[in-house]
């Protein structure tokens, strides 16, 4: 796990302290990813006998970014991305026209609502995207880190993503010598 990723994740965790908000983010991020790649699955091409969607092509740079931030978490996200991209292509094969666009809208709206509910009612704070737009790319890493922690994989992420609930100590204090803190 590189230092840049640790700093980014510590900052992200500051906005996601309540475990209920974490669960809302699991739901929201899955819905948003599937919603984002669904209409992009309408356009595809064959390469080496494999059907590849525009969604897969556009997701590739972000997937590479996640692999560079942390290879183990990035590999987990890659595995789930392959599943979700495949599901999106299957849906696009069977749902056409207005039905596909209605499903796209429903997935995106439900994903955004789950995020907003998590922040409004559980965190009682604005979403981190309002202060740090780059956090858009950290959400899937946070969700994958939570999954790895729940499964007992990669114990090093537990200290990083489990916030300290005491009011006199922030999660950013965990990294000894790290001068980074939430503004």
N, C-alpha and C positions, 0 to 999 in steps of 0.2 A: 504494500500500500504506500503510494508516494505521498510526500509531505503536502503537495498542492491539494490532492484529493482529501487528505485529513482536514486541512484548513477549511476547504469548501463544505465538507460534510458537517463539521462542527458548527459552522455558521447556519447551515440548513436546519440542523437539529434544534437550534435556538428558537426557531419558528414552529417546531413540531414536537412539543414536549408532552402533550397529552396523548396517551395510547389510543384513545378513541379517535382522535384526529389522524393518527397513523393508520388505523383501519379504514377511515374514510378515504385516505390517500391511496391505499391499496386498491380499493374499488374504483376511485376516480381515475387513477393513472391507467389501469387496465381498460376502462371504458374509453378514455381519451385516446390511447394508442390505437385501439381497434377502430374507433371512429375516424381517426386521422388517416389510417391506411385503407379504410374501406373504399372510398371513392377512387383512390389511386390504384386500386386493384382492377379497375375497369380497363386500364391500359397495361398490356403485358407483351412480352416477347419470349421466344424460346432460345435458350442457350445450352448447348450440349445435352439436349433432351429434357431440360428442366424449364418449366414455365416460371418466368421472373416478372414480378409486377413492378410498376413504377414506384409503388410504395416501398418495395425492397431496395430499389436503387437509391431512393431519397433517404431511406433509413440508414444506409451503409455508412456515411460519414459519422453519424451520431453513434452508431454501434462501435465503430473504430475508436472514437473518443472515449467511450465507456471502457473498452478493452485497455486502452492506454492508462486511464485513471486507476483501474484495478482489474487485473486480468481475470481473477476468479469471479468477481461480481459481474464483470463485463461478459464473461462466458455464460453465466446464468441468464443474463438479460438476452444475450444472443439466442439461447435455446428457446426462451419464451417468445422472442420476436419471430422466430421461424414458425412457431405454432400459431401465433396471432396473425401473421401474414398469410399463412395457409388457410386459416379460418376465414379471413377477409376475402381471399380469392374464391373460396367455396360459396360464401354468401353472395358475392358479386356474380357468380355463375348462375345462381338460382333466384335472386331477387333483382328485378330490373326497374328501370325508370324511376317513377316517383317513390316507389316502395324503398328503393335503395337510398335515395336522398332523405327520406323520412327516417329511416333507420340511422343514417349518418347523423342527422340532426338530434335524434333522441339520445344516441350514445354520447355525443359531445355535450349536450345540455345536461344529461344526468352526471357525466363526469365532472363538469364544472360545478354543478350544484353540490355534489358530494364534497368537493374541495372547499367550497364556500361555507357549507354547513360545518365542516370540521373546524375551520378557522373561527367562524362567527360564534358558534355555540360551545365548542370545547376549548379552544385556545383563547377566545375572546381577544383576538388580535387580527390584524390584516394579514392576508396571504403574503408569503415571502416574495412572490413574484412582483409585488408592487414596489418593494425596496430593491430587489435583486433579480432582474429578469433572467439572469443566467441560471437561477434555481430551477427553471423549466427543465434543464437537462440533468439536474440532480435528483429529482423525484424518483425516477426508476431505480437509481442506485440506492436510494434510501429504502425503497420497497424491497429490493433484492437483498440488501443487508439485513432487513428485518426477517426475511424468509430464511436466510442462511443462519441467523442467530437462533430462530425458532427450531431449526433442524439440527442445531449443534455444530454446524460447519463454521469455519473461520471465526473462532472465538475472539479474535482481535477486534472485530467490529462491534462487539457488545459494549465495550467501554466507550466507543466512539458514538454510537447511536442511541444509547440509553441515557436520557437526560437525568441530571441530578435534580430532584424536586425541591431541595432545600432552598429557601429564598436567598440565602447569603452566598450561594455558590452556583455559578453558571456552568453549563456543559463545556464552554470554551476554556474553563479553568483546568480541565482534565489534562490537557497537553502541556506537560511541564515545559516551561520556557517559551511557550507559544504566546506571542504578544497580540494575537488576533482576538478581537471581541466584537460583538454586535454593536453597531453604532446606535 
